[in-house]
């Protein structure tokens, strides 16, 4: 999950641009017109000079897609905090840690596992 979040943070703008381009190309291939159907105007108050310019269809889609990616990232980070904690507890059993860790780091993993096991045994 960490790698997914890092990927989304690094590539979120690129993903949105590629998705928009793919959608445009698909619409062109299938002869679907890409037009914004309605334009909502903001009411101008008596002393205001001008209304805000409405967003283009591309800008609206981009904003919506970025909001979705941000919400997805936030949810995965929130929901995976517990999983990461458990993963840290049992890091000694991960094959990559057994192969790649140095001789000084491995005892730390084992010590952490022993401490957690002892705390669980005291609870029972």
N, C-alpha and C positions, 0 to 999 in steps of 0.2 A: 504494500500500500504506500509505503514511503516513496518508492520509485515512481508510482503512478502520480502522486502529488507533485513530485519534483518535475516530472515530465509535463504535467498540466501547467505548472507555474512557468516553466521555460518556454513552452510552445503554445500558450493559449491564444495569442494574437495570430500566429501562423495557422493554427487549426481553424479559427473563425474565418480567416481570409480564404483558405482552401475550401471550406464548406460553402461559403458564399459563391465562389467561382464555380464549384461543381454544380450548385443549384442553378446558377445562371446558364451554364452550358447545357444542363439537362432541359431547362425550359426552352432554350433555343432549339434544341434537337427535336423536341416534341411540339413545337409551335405553340407554346403556352405564353401568352403575353404577360410581361412582368410590369404591372402598373399598380400604383397605389390607388385604391378605390375611393377612399374618403379623405378629406383634409379637414381637420378640426382646427378652427381658429380660436385663439385665446382672446377673450373679450378684453378690449382696451378700456382701462379706467379713465375717467375724465381728464386727469392731468398727465397721463402717460404719453410718451412721444410715439412709440411704435410697439407692435406685438413681436413676440419671439418668432423667429423663423421656424416653421415646422421641419421636423427631421425628414430626410429622404428615406425611401424604403430600405436602402442598403444600411443606412445609419441605424434605423430601428431594428433591423434584423441583427446587425452586429451587436448592438447594445443588449438585445434579448439573449443572444447566444453567450455573450460574456457573462451576463448575470447567471445563466444556467451553469456555466463552467465554475464560476466562483461559488455558487451554492453547493455544487457537487463536491468541490474541494473541501469546503467547510464541513459538510456532512461526513465525508470520509475521514477527515482529521478527528472530528469529534467522536465518531463511532469506533475508531481504531486505537484510541488512547489506551484502552484496557488491553487490547491485543498486543500492543507494543510493550506494555509493562510485562505481560506474561512471556512474551518473546525474549525480553531482556533477562527474566528470571531463568529461563531454560536455554540460554544462549550456548551453554557448554555442549548441548546435544546437536546443535546445528553443524552439519558436515563442513560447511565453509569455514566456520570458526575453528573446527578441529584441524583443518588443513592449513589455514592461512594465519592463525594467531601465533604470536611469538611465545616463547617460554615464560615470559613474565606476565602476559595477559591471561593465559590459560588458568593459572592458579587463582586469579581474581574471579573468573567465571565459576570455577569450582567452589570457591569460598562463598560466593553469592548464593549458589545453589544450596550449599550446606546450611547457611543462615536461614534461608527461606524454608527449607525442610524442617529445621529445628523449630521455627516459629509455628509451622503448621502442627507439628507434634505436640507443642505446648498447648495449642488450642483444643486438642482432642483429649 
